[in-house]
Each structure stands twice: as C-alpha cells, then as structure tokens.
C-alpha cells in the first residue's frame, strides 16, 4: 500500500501484509513472554505479603 492506497502490484500488497502480520505475531509473542514473567514474579512476591488474598479469577466471557 502506498499512502493508504493499494499499489498496482498485487504481489507487493500481499507481501507487505505478510510482513505486517509477521511483525504482529512477534510482538504478541514478546508481549506474552513479558506478561508471563511479570505474572510469575507477582506470584512469588504475593507469598511475602502477610495476610495476602489469592488472585481473583473471573468467569470466562464475563464483561462487567
């Protein structure tokens, strides 16, 4: 795409979309890894807080 418009070359349009999709997949994998690390750190530190409460768990598909 050029300036938000499709280019005349269809293969180029598809390749650019593939690059964007691949980039997003890498970003999601990196985000997932960071969240996993933060979650494990939080679970370790929660044990050190006196009188801690267990993590709250929401019902799936519960939007409030």
N, C-alpha and C positions, 0 to 999 in steps of 0.2 A: 504494500500500500504506500502511496505517496501522498503526503498531506491529508491522510484520512480517506483517500480515494483508492480504488483498486487500480493496479498497474495493468498495462496491456498484456503482460506476460503472466499467464495463469500459473505456470510452474513457480515463478518467483513469488507470487502471492501465497501459494501453498507452503513454500519453503520458509517464508517469513513467519507464517502462522505456526509451523513446526518449531521454529526457534523460540517463539514466544511461549508455546506450550511446554517445551523442554525447560526453559528458564523457570516457568512457574512450578514445574514439578520439583526442580532443585530447590527452589525457595520453600516449598511446602515441606520437603524432606528436612531441610535445615531448621525450619520453624518447629517441626515435630520433635527433632532431636533436642533443641533448646528447651522446649516445654517439658520433655521427659526428664532432662537433667534438673530443671527447676522443681519439678514435682518430687523427684527422689530426694533432693535437698530439703524440701519442705517437710517431707515425711520423717526425715532424720531429726530435724530441729523441733518438730512438734512434740517429740518424746521428752525434750528438755524443759518444756513449759509445764510448770506444776498445774495440775487440775485441767489438763487440756481436754478438749472435746474431740471426738472423732470427726473426720472430714464429712461434710454434708454430701449426700448423694441425691441427685434429682431423678425423678422418673423420666424415662425417655419420652421425647416429643411433648414435654410439659413446658409450655410457654406462658409465663406469667409476668 
